[in-house]
Amino acid sequence: MKSIRRPRKKILMGVLMMAMMAASTTGLAQAGEFEGREKLKAHSQEFRARVDEVTEGVYAAIGYSASNVTLIQGDTGSIIVDTSANPADAQAIVAAFGDRLVRPVYAIIYTHNHPDHTGGATVFAAGEKPDIYSHKLMITAEPHTGRGRRDGGDAFGTALPDAQFINAGTQLEYGRLTAHTREGFLTPTNTFDGQEDTLTIDGVRIQLIFTPGEADEHISVWLPDRKTLIAGDVFLKTFPNIAPLRGLPTRPAEKWIASLDKLIALKPEHVVPGHMGVLNGAVNINDALTAYRDGIQFVLDRTMEGIRAGRTPDELLQQIKLPQRLAEHPYLQEFYGTVPWAVRGIYAQKAGWFDGNPTHIFPMTDQERGKRMLQLAGGKDRLLASARASLASGDFQWAAEQVDNILALEPHNRDALEIKIKALRELGERQMNATARNYYLTVAMTLEKQL
Ligand SMILES: [Zn+2]
């Protein structure tokens, strides 16, 4: 909004607001303002449905479900890595594989417990009683869905209308079209403990490698004779979601880095990630895996340095930016995780909740602060007018923060809710991060129902 001068006369404010609303609906907004959203839309291409031949006898079904399914042909049958979100998706994938899926299926390997990877096993097994492989930790792994939808938000955008939904960060949809169920889940029959398991299944040499990061029990699958890595979710085409919005603990950055070091050392020539497209070529792969590792390492190191130097999370959020080489890397764009959330998550994990400012030892409640902020602003009407002006000038975060003071006292205040809804929608539309966009827009939708 830099091209529009802020008018001081109130009479112009309404005109300006109308102009801005028109601009945002007719695409006349300032160039670059919605760049993040356009990048996120372009990222949806990663989830286009297709079966890719990874290398001889290895096929990846991408975009038919929330996650990828890999088919490995053996001497007389097949091996499946991950099974999609549910039996219906798995059936579509079986159809897409066609006669490349040679029966029987001797083995199914789960990279980790998440339901989008484990929900369709029965369809691939088709009563053939394959061995089901996973890390031993998967038996006790907690389901990953998160601890509830705080504030009515939803990082996956499950309830958003189609017109507002772009993608769910690592997938085109997450439970929007077909549910994530445990209906098609088969319990692992062959688990291993520790770092590695070496197998030969139907003539195919396979190494299962313990690679915790996205999940504690996570493994990657290495086919040494085909230089092919089925990485799972430890390597995706997005900045990793180290500290997700959806109510999960921060993922362990050091373990994630160690996992990537193991994968880099394999020198793969083909990689199938758990979501998004296949990557080919030893040089490309080394570059992407190394950048991914370096991105996490950079954020971890700078955060730890900041903690030791007594910096607050707020200071670190302003200071820690990826260096240009990493910031521009296609595998570190913030479609799913973000650098600031990683900084916050690592700070809390390593140094606790307290930011070091004694004012925050026993801070006021939101209600107490709201009461005082209203007094300071000269009353509710003035605070609302100020928040409306912020909205009109494009200062959406400040608009939301101002009305939060009123909503802390009066959760159903219509004027405050209207401002907050507009602010959240504007913030959401400017996001490149799918989970932030989905959260903003879902809360806006939830609040609108309260009007
Ligand atoms: Zn996944």
Boltz pocket constraint, residues with backbone or C-beta under 6 A from the ligand:
constraints:
  - pocket:
      binder: B
      contacts: [[A, 66], [A, 67], [A, 114], [A, 116], [A, 117], [A, 170], [A, 233], [A, 274], [A, 275]]
      max_distance: 6.0
